[in-house]
Amino acid sequence: MTETVEKNILIAERVPPGDQWKMGDTVYPSLIEMLNAFHKRAAGKYKAYRLEPSAGVVYAITESIQEVPQPKKYDLYGDYD
């Protein structure tokens, strides 16, 4: 049995006033410009992003598939037929 695990990687924070975003040491004048610069830098590795406007942060989303260990079964509880 497998499950998909999502991981959020912080890539930028909003810098007041207005729609300025700081990624690393660079401040971009808009969200779109920051995302475009990140996409170029990451060479298209990330396909999805999460924006949290109230927190003023942007995350890149990665997914991985992990094996989920099966629970142990015991005769005592009638788990085996």
N, C-alpha and C positions, 0 to 999 in steps of 0.2 A: 504494500500500500504506500502511495506517495502523496505528498501535499506540496502546494506551491507556497513558498515563503517570499514575502515582499520585503525589501529593504529600502529605506529612504536615505539618500545621501545629500546632506545640506550643500547647496552650491552657491546660494546668494542670499543676501539680506537687504531689505529696503533701507534706503538712507533718506531721511526727511531733508528738505521738503519735497513734496511731489512724488513722481514716479522714477526715482533714481535707485539703482540697484548696485550693490557692491559685491563683486566677485573677486576674491583674492585682494590685490592692492588696487584694482581698477574699479572706478565708479562709472556705470553706464547710464545714459540719460533716459532710458526706457527699458521696460521689461522685455520687449521684443528684441532690442539690440543686445541685451545681456544673454538671452536664450540663444540667439543666433551665434554670438561669440562662443558660448559654451558648446553648442552643437558642433561648430567647426573644430574647436580644441579637442573635443572628445571623439572626433571622427565618426559621428553618428552612432556611437556605441549605445547611447541611451535613447529609447524611443518614447518614454513617457515622463512627464513631470508633474509635480504636485505643488500647487500654489496655496499657501495659507495666508490670505490677506490680513487677517486680524493680528497674526504674529509677525507679518512682514518677512516671510521666508519662502524660498523656493527649493524644492528637493528634486533630485533625479531619482527615478524609481528603477530598481533592478529586481528581477525575479529569479529564484532558483528552485529546483525541484529536489526535495529531500525525502529520503525513506523514513517512514513512520514505523517504529517497532511495534510488532503485534503484541497485544497483552498476553501474559502467560495464562494457560488454561490448566485447570486442576480437575481431576476426577471427583474430588470431594464435592464440588459444587454442581456436578452434572454437565460440565462444559463439553465433555466428549460424549458422543452418542454410541 
